[in-house]
Amino acid sequence: MDPAFSEDYAEFIAENPEVLTVGFAVQGRSPGGGTLDDYWWVCPSCVADFAERFNWVLLDQEGPPRPSRNAKQ
């Protein structure tokens, strides 16, 4: 959820710190092969757990993926 989207979003995130504010999108690799956009959103924890297993290539990423600062540990 993007806190900059609106004041309501920012307030909701402030009241619910478990809401993720960062994530990753899968480009052109939908399960059925037909979706070429960034529809499939993946949380940072899942990227860290599964990137190697599924041969995901991370773009625009500094260092290893980490869970959001707002995510529950």
N, CA, C and O atoms as CSV, one atom per row, in Angstrom:
chain,resi,resn,atom,element,x,y,z
A,1,MET,N,N,0.853,-1.163,0.000
A,1,MET,CA,C,0.000,0.000,0.000
A,1,MET,C,C,0.904,1.232,0.000
A,1,MET,O,O,1.870,1.296,0.761
A,2,ASP,N,N,0.602,2.178,-0.825
A,2,ASP,CA,C,1.415,3.380,-0.969
A,2,ASP,C,C,0.899,4.483,-0.046
A,2,ASP,O,O,-0.200,4.993,-0.264
A,3,PRO,N,N,1.671,4.866,0.989
A,3,PRO,CA,C,1.208,5.903,1.910
A,3,PRO,C,C,1.099,7.275,1.258
A,3,PRO,O,O,0.414,8.153,1.782
A,4,ALA,N,N,1.765,7.474,0.123
A,4,ALA,CA,C,1.695,8.760,-0.567
A,4,ALA,C,C,0.465,8.870,-1.463
A,4,ALA,O,O,0.198,9.940,-2.010
A,5,PHE,N,N,-0.288,7.781,-1.622
A,5,PHE,CA,C,-1.458,7.792,-2.500
A,5,PHE,C,C,-2.515,8.769,-2.009
A,5,PHE,O,O,-3.103,9.508,-2.799
A,6,SER,N,N,-2.754,8.772,-0.702
A,6,SER,CA,C,-3.737,9.701,-0.153
A,6,SER,C,C,-3.533,9.831,1.351
A,6,SER,O,O,-2.820,9.034,1.961
A,7,GLU,N,N,-4.152,10.822,1.930
A,7,GLU,CA,C,-4.085,10.991,3.382
A,7,GLU,C,C,-4.746,9.809,4.092
A,7,GLU,O,O,-4.279,9.378,5.146
A,8,ASP,N,N,-5.829,9.287,3.519
A,8,ASP,CA,C,-6.494,8.121,4.112
A,8,ASP,C,C,-5.566,6.914,4.144
A,8,ASP,O,O,-5.514,6.192,5.140
A,9,TYR,N,N,-4.829,6.692,3.051
A,9,TYR,CA,C,-3.888,5.567,3.007
A,9,TYR,C,C,-2.802,5.759,4.065
A,9,TYR,O,O,-2.475,4.828,4.801
A,10,ALA,N,N,-2.246,6.969,4.140
A,10,ALA,CA,C,-1.186,7.251,5.108
A,10,ALA,C,C,-1.680,7.025,6.531
A,10,ALA,O,O,-0.959,6.465,7.357
A,11,GLU,N,N,-2.891,7.454,6.819
A,11,GLU,CA,C,-3.467,7.269,8.147
A,11,GLU,C,C,-3.682,5.781,8.446
A,11,GLU,O,O,-3.386,5.313,9.545
A,12,PHE,N,N,-4.199,5.048,7.460
A,12,PHE,CA,C,-4.433,3.618,7.645
A,12,PHE,C,C,-3.124,2.884,7.933
A,12,PHE,O,O,-3.068,2.038,8.825
A,13,ILE,N,N,-2.086,3.204,7.188
A,13,ILE,CA,C,-0.788,2.559,7.379
A,13,ILE,C,C,-0.215,2.902,8.748
A,13,ILE,O,O,0.360,2.042,9.415
A,14,ALA,N,N,-0.368,4.156,9.167
A,14,ALA,CA,C,0.121,4.563,10.491
A,14,ALA,C,C,-0.596,3.787,11.596
A,14,ALA,O,O,0.007,3.460,12.618
A,15,GLU,N,N,-1.864,3.498,11.396
A,15,GLU,CA,C,-2.651,2.772,12.395
A,15,GLU,C,C,-2.483,1.257,12.289
A,15,GLU,O,O,-2.842,0.532,13.217
A,16,ASN,N,N,-1.946,0.776,11.182
A,16,ASN,CA,C,-1.787,-0.664,10.930
A,16,ASN,C,C,-0.375,-0.939,10.421
A,16,ASN,O,O,-0.190,-1.160,9.224
A,17,PRO,N,N,0.619,-0.931,11.297
A,17,PRO,CA,C,2.006,-1.056,10.855
A,17,PRO,C,C,2.348,-2.390,10.179
A,17,PRO,O,O,3.417,-2.516,9.581
A,18,GLU,N,N,1.464,-3.376,10.264
A,18,GLU,CA,C,1.734,-4.644,9.586
A,18,GLU,C,C,1.488,-4.564,8.079
A,18,GLU,O,O,1.873,-5.475,7.346
A,19,VAL,N,N,0.860,-3.503,7.611
A,19,VAL,CA,C,0.588,-3.327,6.188
A,19,VAL,C,C,1.902,-3.066,5.454
A,19,VAL,O,O,2.663,-2.173,5.826
A,20,LEU,N,N,2.157,-3.844,4.420
A,20,LEU,CA,C,3.380,-3.684,3.640
A,20,LEU,C,C,3.310,-2.439,2.770
A,20,LEU,O,O,2.269,-2.133,2.189
A,21,THR,N,N,4.421,-1.729,2.685
A,21,THR,CA,C,4.490,-0.526,1.856
A,21,THR,C,C,5.496,-0.685,0.717
A,21,THR,O,O,5.699,0.243,-0.066
A,22,VAL,N,N,6.123,-1.856,0.624
A,22,VAL,CA,C,7.038,-2.161,-0.477
A,22,VAL,C,C,6.792,-3.590,-0.927
A,22,VAL,O,O,6.262,-4.408,-0.174
A,23,GLY,N,N,7.174,-3.879,-2.141
A,23,GLY,CA,C,7.027,-5.230,-2.665
A,23,GLY,C,C,7.676,-5.324,-4.023
A,23,GLY,O,O,8.330,-4.387,-4.480
A,24,PHE,N,N,7.496,-6.443,-4.657
A,24,PHE,CA,C,8.067,-6.705,-5.962
A,24,PHE,C,C,6.938,-7.096,-6.913
A,24,PHE,O,O,5.901,-7.598,-6.480
A,25,ALA,N,N,7.145,-6.865,-8.203
A,25,ALA,CA,C,6.177,-7.277,-9.219
A,25,ALA,C,C,6.877,-8.207,-10.200
A,25,ALA,O,O,8.041,-8.006,-10.548
A,26,VAL,N,N,6.156,-9.217,-10.635
A,26,VAL,CA,C,6.697,-10.175,-11.591
A,26,VAL,C,C,6.401,-9.657,-12.993
A,26,VAL,O,O,5.253,-9.357,-13.318
A,27,GLN,N,N,7.426,-9.554,-13.815
A,27,GLN,CA,C,7.265,-9.026,-15.156
A,27,GLN,C,C,7.191,-10.150,-16.174
A,27,GLN,O,O,8.163,-10.872,-16.395
A,28,GLY,N,N,6.024,-10.289,-16.791
A,28,GLY,CA,C,5.867,-11.215,-17.900
A,28,GLY,C,C,6.075,-12.678,-17.566
A,28,GLY,O,O,6.482,-13.454,-18.431
A,29,ARG,N,N,5.802,-13.075,-16.326
A,29,ARG,CA,C,5.999,-14.481,-15.970
A,29,ARG,C,C,4.800,-15.004,-15.198
A,29,ARG,O,O,4.949,-15.600,-14.131
A,30,SER,N,N,3.640,-14.785,-15.730
A,30,SER,CA,C,2.437,-15.287,-15.059
A,30,SER,C,C,2.385,-16.809,-15.167
A,30,SER,O,O,2.983,-17.386,-16.075
A,31,PRO,N,N,1.671,-17.465,-14.242
A,31,PRO,CA,C,1.587,-18.927,-14.287
A,31,PRO,C,C,1.067,-19.471,-15.611
A,31,PRO,O,O,1.524,-20.515,-16.077
A,32,GLY,N,N,0.107,-18.764,-16.224
A,32,GLY,CA,C,-0.455,-19.228,-17.486
A,32,GLY,C,C,0.297,-18.752,-18.705
A,32,GLY,O,O,0.012,-19.186,-19.821
A,33,GLY,N,N,1.261,-17.860,-18.506
A,33,GLY,CA,C,2.070,-17.363,-19.611
A,33,GLY,C,C,1.428,-16.265,-20.421
A,33,GLY,O,O,2.057,-15.744,-21.342
A,34,GLY,N,N,0.172,-15.882,-20.110
A,34,GLY,CA,C,-0.503,-14.890,-20.929
A,34,GLY,C,C,-0.380,-13.457,-20.440
A,34,GLY,O,O,-0.582,-12.528,-21.223
A,35,THR,N,N,-0.056,-13.249,-19.176
A,35,THR,CA,C,0.004,-11.899,-18.622
A,35,THR,C,C,1.409,-11.339,-18.759
A,35,THR,O,O,2.365,-11.923,-18.248
A,36,LEU,N,N,1.541,-10.214,-19.443
A,36,LEU,CA,C,2.856,-9.620,-19.653
A,36,LEU,C,C,3.060,-8.345,-18.845
A,36,LEU,O,O,4.056,-7.650,-19.043
A,37,ASP,N,N,2.145,-8.024,-17.945
A,37,ASP,CA,C,2.304,-6.821,-17.139
A,37,ASP,C,C,2.823,-7.185,-15.749
A,37,ASP,O,O,3.268,-8.311,-15.525
A,38,ASP,N,N,2.766,-6.238,-14.820
A,38,ASP,CA,C,3.266,-6.448,-13.467
A,38,ASP,C,C,2.145,-6.803,-12.500
A,38,ASP,O,O,2.138,-6.339,-11.360
A,39,TYR,N,N,1.209,-7.612,-12.941
A,39,TYR,CA,C,0.034,-7.937,-12.132
A,39,TYR,C,C,0.383,-8.732,-10.880
A,39,TYR,O,O,-0.227,-8.519,-9.832
A,40,TRP,N,N,1.335,-9.631,-10.962
A,40,TRP,CA,C,1.646,-10.549,-9.869
A,40,TRP,C,C,2.583,-9.880,-8.874
A,40,TRP,O,O,3.783,-9.767,-9.121
A,41,TRP,N,N,2.029,-9.436,-7.746
A,41,TRP,CA,C,2.790,-8.761,-6.700
A,41,TRP,C,C,3.335,-9.798,-5.735
A,41,TRP,O,O,2.635,-10.743,-5.372
A,42,VAL,N,N,4.605,-9.622,-5.313
A,42,VAL,CA,C,5.265,-10.562,-4.409
A,42,VAL,C,C,5.862,-9.771,-3.252
A,42,VAL,O,O,6.570,-8.787,-3.466
A,43,CYS,N,N,5.576,-10.203,-2.023
A,43,CYS,CA,C,6.100,-9.493,-0.854
A,43,CYS,C,C,7.601,-9.746,-0.716
A,43,CYS,O,O,8.110,-10.749,-1.217
A,44,PRO,N,N,8.313,-8.840,-0.036
A,44,PRO,CA,C,9.761,-8.997,0.119
A,44,PRO,C,C,10.175,-10.307,0.790
A,44,PRO,O,O,11.189,-10.894,0.413
A,45,SER,N,N,9.417,-10.769,1.767
A,45,SER,CA,C,9.765,-12.026,2.438
A,45,SER,C,C,9.722,-13.201,1.470
A,45,SER,O,O,10.598,-14.064,1.502
A,46,CYS,N,N,8.711,-13.238,0.611
A,46,CYS,CA,C,8.602,-14.332,-0.360
A,46,CYS,C,C,9.694,-14.242,-1.413
A,46,CYS,O,O,10.204,-15.271,-1.857
A,47,VAL,N,N,10.062,-13.044,-1.820
A,47,VAL,CA,C,11.164,-12.904,-2.771
A,47,VAL,C,C,12.442,-13.450,-2.151
A,47,VAL,O,O,13.189,-14.173,-2.810
A,48,ALA,N,N,12.700,-13.111,-0.893
A,48,ALA,CA,C,13.899,-13.605,-0.223
A,48,ALA,C,C,13.879,-15.127,-0.131
A,48,ALA,O,O,14.917,-15.771,-0.286
A,49,ASP,N,N,12.713,-15.702,0.119
A,49,ASP,CA,C,12.590,-17.151,0.267
A,49,ASP,C,C,12.638,-17.909,-1.059
A,49,ASP,O,O,13.158,-19.024,-1.105
A,50,PHE,N,N,12.110,-17.332,-2.135
A,50,PHE,CA,C,11.893,-18.100,-3.359
A,50,PHE,C,C,12.637,-17.620,-4.602
A,50,PHE,O,O,12.560,-18.284,-5.636
A,51,ALA,N,N,13.349,-16.503,-4.548
A,51,ALA,CA,C,14.009,-15.984,-5.753
A,51,ALA,C,C,14.961,-16.997,-6.362
A,51,ALA,O,O,14.948,-17.207,-7.575
A,52,GLU,N,N,15.779,-17.624,-5.545
A,52,GLU,CA,C,16.730,-18.601,-6.069
A,52,GLU,C,C,16.008,-19.841,-6.602
A,52,GLU,O,O,16.334,-20.341,-7.679
A,53,ARG,N,N,15.039,-20.326,-5.851
A,53,ARG,CA,C,14.318,-21.538,-6.242
A,53,ARG,C,C,13.631,-21.399,-7.599
A,53,ARG,O,O,13.645,-22.329,-8.405
A,54,PHE,N,N,13.023,-20.222,-7.852
A,54,PHE,CA,C,12.286,-20.019,-9.098
A,54,PHE,C,C,13.072,-19.243,-10.139
A,54,PHE,O,O,12.514,-18.821,-11.152
A,55,ASN,N,N,14.366,-19.049,-9.900
A,55,ASN,CA,C,15.240,-18.342,-10.846
A,55,ASN,C,C,14.753,-16.944,-11.187
A,55,ASN,O,O,14.838,-16.510,-12.335
A,56,TRP,N,N,14.240,-16.239,-10.177
A,56,TRP,CA,C,13.814,-14.862,-10.403
A,56,TRP,C,C,15.026,-13.964,-10.530
A,56,TRP,O,O,16.016,-14.147,-9.822
A,57,VAL,N,N,14.955,-12.997,-11.425
A,57,VAL,CA,C,15.998,-12.005,-11.603
A,57,VAL,C,C,15.480,-10.703,-11.002
A,57,VAL,O,O,14.432,-10.199,-11.405
A,58,LEU,N,N,16.223,-10.163,-10.036
A,58,LEU,CA,C,15.790,-8.933,-9.373
A,58,LEU,C,C,16.386,-7.734,-10.095
A,58,LEU,O,O,17.596,-7.663,-10.310
A,59,LEU,N,N,15.524,-6.794,-10.466
A,59,LEU,CA,C,15.934,-5.567,-11.136
A,59,LEU,C,C,15.792,-4.401,-10.164
A,59,LEU,O,O,14.900,-4.402,-9.316
A,60,ASP,N,N,16.650,-3.428,-10.285
A,60,ASP,CA,C,16.575,-2.231,-9.442
A,60,ASP,C,C,16.539,-2.589,-7.965
A,60,ASP,O,O,15.740,-2.038,-7.207
A,61,GLN,N,N,17.394,-3.502,-7.559
A,61,GLN,CA,C,17.417,-3.973,-6.177
A,61,GLN,C,C,18.815,-3.765,-5.617
A,61,GLN,O,O,19.798,-4.182,-6.230
A,62,GLU,N,N,18.913,-3.128,-4.466
A,62,GLU,CA,C,20.196,-2.949,-3.801
A,62,GLU,C,C,20.313,-3.973,-2.684
A,62,GLU,O,O,19.602,-3.883,-1.683
A,63,GLY,N,N,21.191,-4.932,-2.845
A,63,GLY,CA,C,21.396,-5.944,-1.827
A,63,GLY,C,C,20.306,-6.993,-1.845
A,63,GLY,O,O,19.411,-6.948,-2.689
A,64,PRO,N,N,20.371,-7.948,-0.910
A,64,PRO,CA,C,19.366,-9.015,-0.864
A,64,PRO,C,C,18.013,-8.478,-0.439
A,64,PRO,O,O,17.950,-7.508,0.317
A,65,PRO,N,N,16.937,-9.077,-0.900
A,65,PRO,CA,C,15.612,-8.616,-0.502
A,65,PRO,C,C,15.420,-8.780,0.997
A,65,PRO,O,O,15.866,-9.761,1.594
A,66,ARG,N,N,14.750,-7.805,1.592
A,66,ARG,CA,C,14.449,-7.845,3.014
A,66,ARG,C,C,12.982,-7.542,3.203
A,66,ARG,O,O,12.384,-6.855,2.375
A,67,PRO,N,N,12.382,-8.040,4.282
A,67,PRO,CA,C,10.984,-7.715,4.576
A,67,PRO,C,C,10.839,-6.212,4.800
A,67,PRO,O,O,11.784,-5.534,5.203
A,68,SER,N,N,9.646,-5.710,4.532
A,68,SER,CA,C,9.347,-4.301,4.763
A,68,SER,C,C,9.578,-3.950,6.222
A,68,SER,O,O,9.424,-4.794,7.104
A,69,ARG,N,N,9.945,-2.713,6.471
A,69,ARG,CA,C,10.132,-2.266,7.852
A,69,ARG,C,C,8.820,-2.349,8.626
A,69,ARG,O,O,8.817,-2.359,9.857
A,70,ASN,N,N,7.713,-2.407,7.900
A,70,ASN,CA,C,6.405,-2.471,8.556
A,70,ASN,C,C,5.896,-3.897,8.715
A,70,ASN,O,O,4.893,-4.124,9.392
A,71,ALA,N,N,6.573,-4.852,8.105
A,71,ALA,CA,C,6.065,-6.232,8.136
A,71,ALA,C,C,6.291,-6.867,9.503
A,71,ALA,O,O,7.265,-6.564,10.192
A,72,LYS,N,N,5.371,-7.754,9.884
A,72,LYS,CA,C,5.538,-8.505,11.111
A,72,LYS,C,C,6.675,-9.501,10.925
A,72,LYS,O,O,6.782,-10.128,9.871
A,73,GLN,N,N,7.492,-9.647,11.900
A,73,GLN,CA,C,8.610,-10.589,11.840
A,73,GLN,C,C,8.230,-11.903,12.449
A,73,GLN,O,O,9.047,-12.824,12.489
